[in-house]
Amino acid sequence: MTAATVDFTALAGKGANPANRPSTSDIPWNKQKTSPLKIVGTVIGYLGMLCLTIFMVLPFVWMFLAAVKPNNEVFMVPFKWLPSVWHWENYINIWTDSNMLTWLGNTVFFAFCVTFLQVFTGSFAAYGFSKIKFPGRNVLFLIYIATMAVPWQAYMIPQYKILSSIHLTDTRWSIILLQAFGAFGVFMMKQFYDTIPEELSEAARLDGLSEWGIYRRIVLPLSGPSIAALGIITFTNTWNDYMGPLMYLRSPSLQTIQLGLKTFISQNSANYAMVMTGSVMSVLPILIVFLIGQKQFVEGIATSGMKG
Amino acid sequence: MSVSSPKTKAPKGGKLTAKAITRRNTIHGLGFIAPNFIGFIFLILVPVLVLFYIANTKWSAFGDPKWTGLLNWRRLFKDDVFRAAFVNTIVYSVVHIPLTLAIAFALAVLLNSKLKFRSFFRTVAFFPYVTSIVAAAQVWNMLFDAKSGVINQFLGLFTDNPPAWLGSTTWAMPAVIIVATWREVGYYMILLLAGLQTIPTELYEASSIDGANGWKQFWKITVPCMRPTLFFVLVTLTIGSFKILDLTLVMTNGGPGTATLVLAQYVYRVAFERSDFGYASTVSLTLFALCMVVTLIQFWYNNRKEK
């Protein structure tokens, strides 16, 4: 867990403020002549960036364009990027042709519940692990850390059997419980709380504030950025989760966007444009969330170095 | 622990013994941890522990698990599909890990330079990672279409015989690896970038005064300084590759034949398509063991370094 301890202020500093730090070579009289090798390097750098941008973005561009193409143009030979007629009405028809509203509603509900629980219980537990000293604390935390190395795929079967033995499969509870108690949130919040100086909570303790008061009035207000980071990462993970809903949810009325989209794709496999419209609908909200919370997202990943 | 230090004295000013303070702290500490810990025990810890028992039982859709000792393990060693899944997982990892690491590292180095547009580029490189698997797999499936997909139309300019990708047993795995790399590269790029930015710029400045060029700086400064980060990324990447599931499930469903069937998907298949939960747990346990080996190597490496 070496990178976990990487100081993320370095990243934040650079990410937030693209202005380069002044280095000695920026001072005019220190400027050396740019060597041809350096120019070649810069050109290669830009070329590499361009190629990889194309590789990263083209599938998205293709998806967005295919979503508004006439159906027979999606797989045209030779293929055309732009549709001959722009079928924007696909975005209206998708609401009636599929249960898009149900899927989105369910997904938003799950994502909010899970995010709330994860942030709430995670920051709570992190406070216990970081700021209160009691015997056995380190052992408990070690158990959390140890299970983080166990992939969910390895224990999904016993987990499923436990939840089905108490009749929680095919209920909203299954998805919420499944996602909300990860060790990841505790770990990430503890990383952050450890950076809050001990003196702060000690002083508050001397002033007679209860532990709950310290958490509520001092630690919580300071942890805005890391709560935002944990929140946005959890939200994205829950939104994109496919395996959980696939295993647990059977009723069409409970389906999430991922599960619904998959069903929609298998039922409309020849209706390419519509399938792409559905795909855009599943991707677009989370892309917007990501663009808004990009800074927190990236910092959160750089600090914790782990995902759920 | 400084439990008896005057700092942690009871707020109301009454004198508390060290024992009382410890007790009070324990109650408070456990109280804070409890909401998460209770969920954690039931949903993660118990399933992980129970796995070891179920792996040695026969458990069908109904009824209780029956202890069968080593029967499942004997079955495992004779199971050709398991062997195929195991080999596929290893093949996937062996190609995916270096590929992703190399591209992610190159991207991180680019982003750490003073090139323009890099913050735009960082955003773009991260897009695939926040995209849902289902949509991403669907788009790529259509791009990989053997006859009229964009990729093969492009390759058709150079060769008369482009690969059939997802329809072919040889090319399905490369296609999966390409998509997985496309999806994950941005994530590892961020981790590596965080590492790169901890390297003091003075090192580069000093070495360029001494006449070292960029290439030399990369191997003599960047790589040695990045060793801990690189190692951490390698471990995460390896475990991530071993446990790959949803991508192959959505993209190829393990096919054609067993060409892209991986361990985690075999677990899923045995459990949910054959309702054989006991044997599925046995397969899970091998996946578990595989990841544990990697984690243990990580521990061993970290300990050795600290000495």
Interface residues (C-beta under 8 A of the other chain):
Chain A: M1 T2 A3 A4 V6 D7 F8 A10 L11 K14 G15 P18 N20 R21 S23 T24 S25 L37 K38 G41 T42 G45 Y46 G48 M49 L52 T53 F55 M56 V57 P59 F60 W62 M63 A66 V74 F75 M76 V77 P78 F79 F120 T121 G122 F124 A125 Y127 G128 F129 I132 K133 F134 P135 G136 R137 L140 I143 Y144 T147 A149 V150 P151 W152 Q153 A154 Y155 M156 I157 P158 Q159 Y160 K161 I162 L163 L177 L178 A180 F181 G182 A183 G185 V186 E202 R205 L206 D207 G208 L209 S210 E211 Y215 T236 W239 N240 Y242 M243 M247 I257 Q258 L261 K262 I265 Y272 V275 M276 S279 V280 S282 V283 I286 L287 F290 L291 Q294 F297 V298 I301 A302 T303 G305 M306 K307
Chain B: M1 S2 V3 K7 T8 K9 P11 K12 T22 N25 T26 H28 G29 L30 G31 F32 I33 P35 N36 F37 G39 F40 F42 L43 I44 L45 V46 P47 V48 V50 L51 I54 W59 I103 A106 L107 L110 S113 K114 L115 F117 R118 S119 F121 R122 T123 V124 A125 F126 F127 P128 V130 T131 S132 I133 V134 A135 A136 Q138 V139 W140 M142 L143 D145 K147 S148 G149 V150 Q153 W182 G186 Y187 I190 L191 L193 A194 G195 Q197 T198 T201 E205 S208 N213 G214 P228 T229 F231 F232 V233 T236 I239 F242 K243 L245 D246 L249 V250 A264 V267 Y268 A271 F272 F277 A280 S281 S284 L285 L287 F288 C291 M292 T295 Q298 N302
